[in-house]
């Protein structure tokens, strides 16, 4: 789960890596998905059946998403 972070000598985990660890310990987490394009994001939005979602950037180079303006909340379409 954290093998990539160790191999890349990163001091922090990506959100997806952290979620995998939390799930392994039995934490109940909200539905989510990872999209690499606008089309994938639109499909995920449809599949999640939510009124609104949040989008966050996932990058080992960006630890503090809000400071990098990498978080968008309340997306309704």
C-alpha positions in Angstrom: 0.0 0.0 0.0 2.7 2.5 0.9 5.3 0.6 -1.2 5.3 3.3 -3.9 5.9 6.1 -1.5 8.8 4.2 0.1 10.3 3.3 -3.3 10.0 6.9 -4.5 11.4 8.1 -1.1 8.3 10.3 -0.6 7.6 11.7 2.8 3.9 11.6 2.4 1.2 9.4 0.9 -1.1 10.2 -2.0 -4.7 10.4 -0.9 -5.4 7.1 -2.8 -2.6 5.3 -0.9 -3.9 6.7 2.5 -7.4 5.6 1.7 -6.2 2.0 0.9 -4.5 1.9 4.3 -7.6 3.2 6.1 -9.8 0.7 4.3 -7.4 -2.1 5.3 -8.0 -1.1 9.0 -11.7 -1.2 8.6 -12.5 2.5 8.2 -15.8 3.3 6.4 -15.0 5.9 3.7 -17.2 7.9 1.3 -17.4 6.7 -2.3 -14.7 8.1 -4.5 -12.9 7.5 -7.8 -9.8 8.6 -9.7 -10.1 10.1 -13.1 -7.4 11.0 -15.6 -9.6 13.0 -18.0 -12.7 15.1 -18.1 -14.6 12.2 -19.7 -13.6 9.9 -16.9 -14.6 12.5 -14.3 -18.0 12.9 -15.9 -18.5 9.1 -15.9 -17.5 8.9 -12.2 -19.9 11.7 -11.3 -22.7 9.8 -13.0 -21.7 6.5 -11.3 -21.6 8.0 -7.8 -25.2 9.1 -8.0 -24.6 12.2 -5.9 -26.0 15.7 -6.1 -22.6 17.3 -5.6 -19.0 16.1 -5.5 -15.6 17.5 -4.7 -12.6 17.2 -7.1 -9.0 17.1 -5.7 -5.8 16.9 -7.5 -3.7 13.7 -6.9 0.0 14.3 -7.4 3.1 13.3 -5.3 4.4 16.8 -6.1 1.4 18.5 -4.4 1.0 17.7 -0.8 -1.2 20.7 0.3 -4.0 20.6 -2.2 -5.8 23.7 -1.0 -2.7 25.9 -1.2 -2.2 24.8 -4.8 -5.8 25.5 -5.6 -6.2 21.8 -6.2 -9.6 21.4 -4.6 -13.0 22.3 -6.1 -16.1 21.8 -3.9 -19.8 21.5 -4.7 -19.6 20.4 -8.3 -23.2 19.7 -9.4 -22.7 18.6 -13.1 
